[in-house]
Amino acid sequence: MDFGEIFERVRDKLTNLSQEDVFPLMNKFPTDDVYGLCKVVGIYLAAAILMVIVIFALGWIPFVGILFKIVAFAVIIYAVIGTFAALLYYLKYN
């Protein structure tokens, strides 16, 4: 397997991504009704709150704090985008 073949596979995989592939909570808890939407938004909100707590609890440690800040920043951004995606998905189909 050479680099060109691997690149083609990755490119095909990335071009065929759907919203449910990036945010799998929408498959587990369908956001067709308000109850499912509340569950998904609650899970994303809990993840963001947990990461803020991790930043405040472990942010003072020199190396570990920087590492957790980077991870927490990525998780918080993912949670915010996931929340807006769930809301837009709900508004689109209802």
C-alpha positions as CSV (number, residue, x, y, z in Angstrom):
1,M,0.0,0.0,0.0
2,D,1.6,3.3,-1.1
3,F,1.0,6.8,0.0
4,G,-1.2,7.7,-3.0
5,E,-3.6,4.8,-2.2
6,I,-3.8,5.8,1.5
7,F,-4.4,9.4,0.5
8,E,-7.2,8.4,-1.9
9,R,-8.9,6.3,0.9
10,V,-8.7,9.2,3.4
11,R,-10.0,11.7,0.8
12,D,-13.0,9.4,-0.1
13,K,-13.8,8.9,3.6
14,L,-13.7,12.6,4.3
15,T,-15.8,13.6,1.3
16,N,-18.5,11.2,2.2
17,L,-18.9,12.3,5.9
18,S,-22.4,13.2,7.0
19,Q,-23.5,15.1,10.1
20,E,-24.3,11.9,11.9
21,D,-20.7,10.7,11.3
22,V,-19.2,13.7,13.0
23,F,-21.8,14.0,15.8
24,P,-22.9,10.4,16.6
25,L,-25.2,11.5,19.5
26,M,-27.8,12.4,16.9
27,N,-28.0,8.7,16.0
28,K,-28.2,7.5,19.6
29,F,-30.7,10.1,20.7
30,P,-32.8,11.2,17.7
31,T,-33.4,14.9,17.8
32,D,-36.8,14.7,16.1
33,D,-38.6,15.5,19.3
34,V,-37.9,18.0,22.1
35,Y,-37.0,15.3,24.6
36,G,-34.2,13.9,22.4
37,L,-33.0,17.4,21.7
38,C,-32.8,18.1,25.4
39,K,-30.8,14.9,26.0
40,V,-28.3,15.7,23.3
41,V,-27.9,19.4,24.4
42,G,-27.6,18.2,28.1
43,I,-24.8,15.8,27.2
44,Y,-22.9,18.4,25.3
45,L,-23.4,20.9,28.1
46,A,-22.2,18.4,30.7
47,A,-19.1,17.7,28.6
48,A,-18.3,21.4,28.4
49,I,-18.9,22.0,32.1
50,L,-16.7,19.0,33.0
51,M,-13.9,20.3,30.8
52,V,-14.1,23.7,32.5
53,I,-13.9,22.0,35.9
54,V,-10.8,20.1,34.7
55,I,-9.2,23.3,33.6
56,F,-9.7,24.9,37.0
57,A,-8.7,21.7,38.9
58,L,-5.6,20.8,36.9
59,G,-4.7,24.0,35.1
60,W,-2.1,25.0,37.7
61,I,0.2,22.0,37.1
62,P,2.8,23.1,34.6
63,F,2.9,20.4,31.9
64,V,-0.3,18.5,32.7
65,G,-2.2,21.8,32.9
66,I,-1.2,22.9,29.4
67,L,-2.0,19.4,28.0
68,F,-5.5,19.4,29.7
69,K,-6.1,23.0,28.5
70,I,-5.5,22.0,24.9
71,V,-7.8,18.9,25.3
72,A,-10.5,20.8,27.1
73,F,-10.4,23.6,24.5
74,A,-11.0,21.0,21.7
75,V,-13.8,19.3,23.7
76,I,-15.5,22.6,24.5
77,I,-15.4,23.7,20.8
78,Y,-16.8,20.3,19.8
79,A,-19.6,20.5,22.4
80,V,-20.6,24.0,21.3
81,I,-20.6,23.0,17.6
82,G,-22.5,19.8,18.4
83,T,-25.1,21.8,20.4
84,F,-25.7,24.2,17.5
85,A,-25.8,21.3,15.0
86,A,-28.4,19.5,17.1
87,L,-30.5,22.7,17.3
88,L,-30.2,23.4,13.6
89,Y,-31.1,19.8,12.8
90,Y,-34.2,20.1,15.0
91,L,-35.2,23.3,13.4
92,K,-34.7,21.9,9.9
93,Y,-37.0,18.9,10.4
94,N,-39.6,20.4,12.7
